[in-house]
Structure formats: structure tokens, C-alpha cells
Amino acid sequence: MSVENLMPVMTPASRCSLFLALTIPIAGWAVADDFTVESKESSFNQTYSISIPFAGTLIGDYDEKSNPEGTQTRPGLFGGSGNNPIDYSATFQLSSAGQEFQPSGLIDADLSAIQNGSLTIDAFQIDVLAGATTTVSVDLVMIYQTFRTYSPFSLYPGGFEIPIPLQEGTVTQMVLSSAVPTAIGVKESRDGFTFIANLPGVLSWEADFGTGPVPFELPVLLPVEGEVIIGAEQSRLEMSSVFSASGEQPADFPPFGPIPLSLPTLPPGEQLANLLLSGTIESFASDLDLSMLIVAFADLAWSPADFNHDGAVNGADLGLLIGAWGLCEGCPEDINDDGLVNGADLGLLFGDWTG
């Protein structure tokens, strides 16, 4: 299946936007562009369902030495002896109602060319659960061939779907990360710069539904609409997005099992047939509805030529440099720290000139 088929399916009701508000230095400054997510101000809401088809065998937990009183399984209505495997196919269904988390993470945004009409989102990684875990409901729908059990005796007609409720599963990790660096065109506005773009990403999560932790990945495409606001003291990055994503893809997982599985006897009674479930997962499908608000901060690194820290390298800074011309140990106008304010420092100032 192609990557295009795994991209989010957008509906008219799911208006998607990503808003950015940053206080940053403009071109000519040495800027800090590593933004740390502020969890207390950020939120992530998600509703999802995961369908995981698999196939394998069922067999009773009987063992001649360790469990001689255990359940035995035999295929068909009549005949046979001993404890024999029963073929089956099944689907795990994992689902989660709306939950809200306070994510953590990092965002790397290159803003050095913003006055030339471009910014780049080099990378982002949002830890949705921020080290926590969350539970999901897990159901098993199974189709198996007709078989019977002994200790206890029961007959299980096959050939149709049988729902089997299981205990809750656990999502141990969920991370939204960038797929590739993305250059974004910007337009100057009254308050800063605006842009519209799409950010390729990957939603990765790890779930344990009784077989041990299993990783999954789903490519997503984040529609982006935002604004960069120029400030002077601190960089602030604010992102919000609402989107839907669905996709199906093959999965290369090792075989799992045996997992204990208890089935009620038929006709219903107080006893349970104790079986062992083994199988192989070959694919999975996901449907997700996600919304997020991400607020992140970064400290500035001022341009050494912006002597008055007004957010620009211009005539005011040039005047300060000329005023300090000559021997000047330790003064800020000695940009190259050689003990002199001279033509070398003047060249560095003009290299950072913003006007």
C-alpha cells in the first residue's frame, strides 16, 4: 500500500489548523530554535480504534506431566484422541473514548530566512502521554472450526463470528513526530508572518493487549495554518490542530503466544474450558480523531551586533560601534574580542545588518 493511501482522510467537519505564535529575533540574529513543550499549557485529545486481524491455533492447556487434569481439544464432532490444535482466524479490536493528555516534547524550527519569505520546520517530536500510560478496551472476535473439549466437556460449533470480551489493554507510548524537514513559505502581515502548509508526520504508539507490547506506526499529514509574531525577549511557539486519520498497512510482527484463554462451556455452565491461544499478526488498520494544543518556549541568542537589544541591527548600533572605536577591551562593540573596535567589527556588524 502506498504512503498516499495512509495519509489522513479529511472530512468537512474536521477543520484543521496549526497556529504558531513566536517571539523571535529577525534575520541577522543568531537565533535559538530548539523549542521545549510546556506540558502545563499544552493538551492532546484523541479518540481512536485499532483493528488487528490475525490467525493461528487454539489448544487445550493439558500437559501430561505439568497439568494432567487440564483441558484437551479435539477437532470435529466425533473421533480423535489426545490434545490437538484447532485452527482459527480472529480480530483484536482496541478502542479508546475521548481522553485528554498534557504532552511534552521538542520542536526545531529554523527561522533564519523568515524575512526572505521562508521558515523551516526541521523536526518535531511530541510525546503525547509524556511518560504516562492509558487503558483501552479490548475485544476479540473469533471464527474457528468446530471442535470439542474434555475436562470439561463442551462442544463449540464453528464457522461463524464469536465475540469474546477481554481485559483492558494498555497503551504505553504515543508519539507524534516529523517525517522530513519541511520548508514553508511565509507572507508578511501586520503582526508578523503568516503561512499555510502541510507537515508530513508519523503517529507511533505501543499497545499491549495481552500479547506483550506491540509497536504501530501510521503516517499522517498535518494541514498547517499559522502566524509568526516577532518579539524581543523569548521565543514562544503555539500549535493547534484538529485532524482525522485512517489507514491500513502490513505489519511484520513475530508470532505470539501461547496466551491463556478461558471459554464458557456449551451449554453454559459454571466450568470453563482453559485454552492456549497462539497466532501471527500480518496487518492492522486504524481510525483516529485527534486534536492538540502545543505551547513551547526557547531562549534567544542575541546577535552580538545588536548592542542596544532592540531587535534590529541598524544605524543605532552603528553609532555605538563608532563611538567605541579604538582600544576597547571587553566592550560589547568589540565583536571579535581582539581588544580593538575597528574595521573587522564593522564588517561583522554589516553582516548582521537588518536596517
C-alpha positions as CSV (number, residue, x, y, z in Angstrom):
1,M,0.0,0.0,0.0
2,S,1.3,3.4,-0.9
3,V,2.0,6.2,1.6
4,E,-0.7,8.3,-0.1
5,N,-3.3,5.7,1.0
6,L,-2.1,6.1,4.6
7,M,-2.5,9.9,4.7
8,P,-5.3,11.3,6.9
9,V,-8.8,11.3,5.5
10,M,-10.1,14.8,6.0
11,T,-13.8,15.5,6.4
12,P,-15.6,18.8,6.0
13,A,-16.4,18.8,9.8
14,S,-12.7,18.3,10.7
15,R,-11.3,21.8,10.0
16,C,-7.6,21.5,10.6
17,S,-5.3,24.3,11.5
18,L,-1.9,24.7,13.1
19,F,-1.3,28.1,14.7
20,L,2.1,29.4,15.5
21,A,2.9,32.4,17.7
22,L,6.6,33.0,18.3
23,T,8.6,35.8,19.8
24,I,11.8,35.6,17.9
25,P,14.7,37.6,16.6
26,I,14.7,38.5,12.9
27,A,17.3,37.8,10.2
28,G,20.8,38.8,11.2
29,W,20.5,37.4,14.7
30,A,21.9,34.1,15.9
31,V,18.6,32.6,17.0
32,A,17.8,29.7,19.3
33,D,15.4,27.4,17.5
34,D,15.0,24.4,19.9
35,F,11.6,24.8,21.5
36,T,10.6,22.8,24.6
37,V,6.9,22.0,25.0
38,E,5.3,23.4,28.1
39,S,3.1,20.5,29.3
40,K,1.0,22.6,31.7
41,E,-0.2,24.8,28.8
42,S,-0.5,22.0,26.2
43,S,-3.2,19.4,25.6
44,F,-3.8,16.5,23.4
45,N,-7.2,14.9,22.8
46,Q,-7.7,11.6,21.0
47,T,-10.3,9.0,20.1
48,Y,-9.3,6.0,18.1
49,S,-10.0,2.4,17.2
50,I,-7.5,-0.2,16.0
51,S,-8.4,-3.3,14.2
52,I,-5.8,-6.1,14.2
53,P,-6.6,-9.3,12.3
54,F,-4.6,-12.4,13.0
55,A,-4.7,-16.2,12.7
56,G,-3.3,-19.2,14.4
57,T,-4.3,-22.2,16.6
58,L,-6.1,-22.9,19.9
59,I,-5.2,-25.9,22.0
60,G,-6.2,-27.1,25.5
61,D,-3.8,-26.4,28.4
62,Y,-3.4,-30.1,29.1
63,D,0.1,-31.4,29.7
64,E,0.8,-35.0,30.6
65,K,3.3,-34.0,33.3
66,S,2.6,-30.5,34.5
67,N,-1.2,-30.3,34.0
68,P,-2.7,-33.8,33.6
69,E,-6.2,-32.6,34.7
70,G,-6.2,-29.7,32.1
71,T,-8.5,-29.2,29.1
72,Q,-8.0,-31.2,25.9
73,T,-9.2,-30.0,22.5
74,R,-10.2,-32.3,19.5
75,P,-11.4,-31.1,16.1
76,G,-14.9,-32.1,14.7
77,L,-18.0,-33.6,16.3
78,F,-16.7,-37.1,16.8
79,G,-13.5,-39.2,16.8
80,G,-9.9,-38.4,17.6
81,S,-7.9,-38.6,20.8
82,G,-5.4,-36.6,22.7
83,N,-4.9,-32.8,22.7
84,N,-5.0,-31.3,19.2
85,P,-4.6,-27.7,17.8
86,I,-7.7,-26.0,16.4
87,D,-7.3,-23.6,13.5
88,Y,-8.9,-20.1,13.9
89,S,-8.9,-16.6,12.5
90,A,-9.7,-13.6,14.6
91,T,-9.6,-9.8,15.0
92,F,-8.5,-7.8,18.1
93,Q,-10.5,-4.5,18.4
94,L,-8.9,-1.8,20.5
95,S,-10.9,1.3,21.2
96,S,-10.5,4.5,23.3
97,A,-13.1,7.1,24.1
98,G,-12.1,10.7,24.3
99,Q,-9.1,11.3,26.6
100,E,-7.0,14.4,27.3
101,F,-3.3,14.4,28.0
102,Q,-0.6,17.0,28.6
103,P,2.2,16.2,26.2
104,S,5.9,17.0,26.3
105,G,8.5,17.2,23.5
106,L,10.7,19.3,21.3
107,I,10.2,21.3,18.1
108,D,13.1,22.5,15.9
109,A,12.1,25.5,13.8
110,D,14.7,27.3,11.5
111,L,13.6,30.9,11.3
112,S,16.8,32.4,9.9
113,A,15.3,33.0,6.4
114,I,11.9,34.3,7.6
115,Q,12.5,37.8,6.2
116,N,13.3,36.2,2.8
117,G,9.8,34.5,2.8
118,S,10.6,31.1,4.3
119,L,10.8,29.2,7.5
120,T,11.6,25.5,8.0
121,I,10.2,23.0,10.5
122,D,13.3,20.8,10.8
123,A,11.9,18.3,13.2
124,F,9.3,17.9,15.9
125,Q,8.6,15.1,18.4
126,I,5.6,15.3,20.7
127,D,5.3,12.7,23.4
128,V,1.5,12.6,23.8
129,L,1.4,10.6,27.0
130,A,4.5,12.3,28.4
131,G,5.7,9.1,30.1
132,A,2.2,8.0,31.3
133,T,0.1,5.1,30.2
134,T,-3.6,4.8,29.3
135,T,-6.1,1.9,29.1
136,V,-8.1,0.8,26.2
137,S,-11.0,-1.6,25.8
138,V,-10.1,-4.8,24.0
139,D,-12.5,-7.2,22.3
140,L,-11.8,-10.4,20.4
141,V,-13.9,-11.6,17.5
142,M,-13.1,-15.2,16.5
143,I,-14.0,-17.7,13.8
144,Y,-12.9,-21.3,14.4
145,Q,-13.5,-24.8,13.1
146,T,-15.9,-27.0,15.0
147,F,-14.2,-28.6,18.0
148,R,-15.0,-30.2,21.3
149,T,-13.2,-30.1,24.7
150,Y,-12.7,-32.6,27.5
151,S,-12.1,-31.6,31.2
152,P,-14.6,-30.0,31.0
153,F,-16.6,-31.5,28.1
154,S,-18.1,-29.0,25.7
155,L,-19.0,-28.7,22.0
156,Y,-18.1,-25.5,20.1
157,P,-19.8,-25.3,16.7
158,G,-17.6,-23.3,14.3
159,G,-18.0,-21.3,11.1
160,F,-19.4,-18.0,12.5
161,E,-18.1,-15.0,14.4
162,I,-18.0,-15.3,18.2
163,P,-17.3,-12.1,20.2
164,I,-15.1,-12.7,23.3
165,P,-14.6,-9.8,25.7
166,L,-11.1,-9.5,27.1
167,Q,-9.5,-7.5,29.9
168,E,-8.5,-3.9,29.2
169,G,-5.3,-3.3,27.2
170,T,-2.7,-0.7,27.8
171,V,-1.2,2.0,25.5
172,T,2.3,2.5,26.9
173,Q,3.6,5.1,24.3
174,M,2.2,7.5,21.8
175,V,4.4,9.9,19.9
176,L,3.7,12.3,17.0
177,S,6.9,13.1,15.1
178,S,8.1,14.7,11.8
179,A,8.8,12.6,8.8
180,V,11.1,15.0,6.9
181,P,12.2,18.7,7.3
182,T,9.6,20.9,5.7
183,A,10.2,24.4,4.2
184,I,7.2,26.7,4.5
185,G,6.6,29.9,2.5
186,V,5.6,32.9,4.6
187,K,3.9,36.2,3.9
188,E,4.4,39.3,5.9
189,S,1.4,40.5,7.8
190,R,0.6,43.4,10.1
191,D,1.7,41.4,13.2
192,G,4.4,39.2,11.7
193,F,4.3,36.5,9.1
194,T,1.5,34.1,8.0
195,F,1.8,30.7,6.3
196,I,-0.2,27.7,5.1
197,A,1.4,24.3,4.6
198,N,1.2,20.6,5.2
199,L,3.7,18.8,7.6
200,P,4.4,15.1,6.9
201,G,4.5,13.2,10.2
202,V,4.2,9.8,11.8
203,L,2.0,8.8,14.7
204,S,3.7,6.0,16.6
205,W,2.2,4.1,19.5
206,E,2.8,0.9,21.5
207,A,0.0,-1.1,22.8
208,D,-0.3,-4.2,25.0
209,F,-3.5,-6.2,24.6
210,G,-2.3,-9.3,26.3
211,T,0.4,-10.4,23.9
212,G,3.1,-8.0,25.2
213,P,3.9,-4.5,23.9
214,V,3.5,-4.2,20.1
215,P,4.5,-1.1,18.1
216,F,2.4,0.6,15.4
217,E,3.1,3.5,13.0
218,L,0.6,5.5,11.0
219,P,1.8,8.2,8.5
220,V,-0.2,11.4,8.9
221,L,-0.3,14.8,7.1
222,L,-0.9,17.8,9.3
223,P,-2.5,20.8,7.5
224,V,-0.8,23.9,8.8
225,E,-2.1,27.4,9.1
226,G,-0.3,29.8,11.3
227,E,1.4,33.1,12.1
228,V,4.9,34.1,13.3
229,I,4.9,37.1,15.5
230,I,8.3,38.9,16.0
231,G,9.2,39.8,19.6
232,A,12.3,40.7,21.5
233,E,12.8,38.6,24.6
234,Q,11.6,35.0,24.3
235,S,10.6,32.6,21.6
236,R,7.1,31.2,22.0
237,L,5.7,28.5,19.7
238,E,2.0,27.7,19.8
239,M,0.5,25.0,17.7
240,S,-3.1,23.7,17.4
241,S,-4.5,21.2,15.1
242,V,-7.7,19.1,14.6
243,F,-7.5,16.2,12.2
244,S,-8.7,12.8,11.3
245,A,-6.5,9.9,10.1
246,S,-7.2,6.4,8.8
247,G,-5.1,3.8,7.2
248,E,-4.3,0.1,6.8
249,Q,-0.9,-1.4,6.3
250,P,1.0,-4.7,6.7
251,A,2.7,-5.5,9.9
252,D,5.9,-7.5,10.4
253,F,5.5,-8.9,13.9
254,P,6.9,-12.2,15.4
255,P,4.4,-14.9,16.2
256,F,2.8,-14.5,19.7
257,G,1.6,-16.9,22.4
258,P,0.7,-19.1,23.9
259,I,-1.8,-16.8,25.7
260,P,-4.3,-18.3,28.3
261,L,-7.9,-18.0,27.1
262,S,-10.9,-19.4,29.0
263,L,-14.2,-20.2,27.2
264,P,-17.5,-20.9,28.9
265,T,-18.8,-24.4,28.2
266,L,-21.8,-25.0,25.9
267,P,-24.4,-25.3,27.1
268,P,-23.5,-22.7,29.6
269,G,-22.4,-23.9,33.0
270,E,-20.1,-23.0,35.8
271,Q,-17.0,-24.6,34.3
272,L,-14.5,-23.0,31.9
273,A,-12.5,-24.7,29.1
274,N,-8.9,-23.5,29.5
275,L,-7.2,-23.0,26.2
276,L,-3.9,-21.6,24.9
277,L,-4.0,-19.1,22.0
278,S,-1.1,-18.6,19.6
279,G,-1.0,-16.8,16.3
280,T,0.6,-14.3,13.9
281,I,-0.4,-10.7,13.1
282,E,0.1,-9.6,9.5
283,S,-1.6,-6.2,9.2
284,F,-3.6,-3.6,11.2
285,A,-6.0,-0.7,10.5
286,S,-6.5,2.5,12.4
287,D,-9.1,5.3,12.7
288,L,-8.1,8.3,14.7
289,D,-9.6,11.7,15.6
290,L,-7.0,13.9,17.2
291,S,-6.8,17.5,18.4
292,M,-3.9,19.2,20.1
293,L,-2.7,22.5,21.5
294,I,1.1,22.7,21.8
295,V,2.8,25.6,23.6
296,A,6.6,25.6,23.5
297,F,9.4,28.1,24.5
298,A,13.0,28.7,23.6
299,D,15.6,31.2,24.9
300,L,17.1,33.7,22.5
301,A,20.7,34.1,21.5
302,W,21.1,37.8,20.7
303,S,23.0,39.0,17.7
304,P,26.3,40.3,19.0
305,A,25.9,43.3,16.8
306,D,22.5,44.3,18.3
307,F,24.2,46.4,21.1
308,N,21.0,48.1,22.3
309,H,18.9,44.8,22.2
310,D,16.1,46.5,20.3
311,G,15.6,43.5,17.9
312,A,17.4,45.1,14.9
313,V,21.0,45.7,13.8
314,N,20.8,49.2,12.3
315,G,22.1,52.8,12.5
316,A,21.8,53.0,16.2
317,D,24.1,50.1,16.7
318,L,26.5,51.5,14.1
319,G,26.6,54.8,16.1
320,L,27.5,52.8,19.2
321,L,30.3,51.0,17.4
322,I,31.8,54.2,16.0
323,G,31.6,55.8,19.5
324,A,33.7,52.9,20.9
325,W,36.2,53.0,18.0
326,G,39.8,52.1,19.0
327,L,41.2,50.3,22.1
328,C,38.2,48.8,23.9
329,E,38.9,45.7,26.0
330,G,35.8,43.7,27.0
331,C,33.3,46.2,25.5
332,P,30.3,44.7,23.5
333,E,31.3,46.6,20.4
334,D,34.4,44.5,20.1
335,I,32.5,41.8,18.4
336,N,35.5,39.6,17.6
337,D,37.1,40.0,21.1
338,D,40.5,41.1,19.9
339,G,40.7,44.2,22.2
340,L,40.0,46.6,19.3
341,V,36.9,48.1,17.8
342,N,37.9,48.5,14.2
343,G,37.1,47.6,10.6
344,A,36.9,43.9,11.4
345,D,34.0,44.6,13.9
346,L,32.4,47.0,11.4
347,G,32.3,44.2,8.8
348,L,30.7,41.8,11.2
349,L,28.1,44.4,12.1
350,F,27.2,44.9,8.4
351,G,27.0,41.1,8.0
352,D,24.1,41.2,10.5
353,W,22.5,44.3,9.2
354,T,18.7,44.3,9.3
355,G,18.1,48.1,8.8
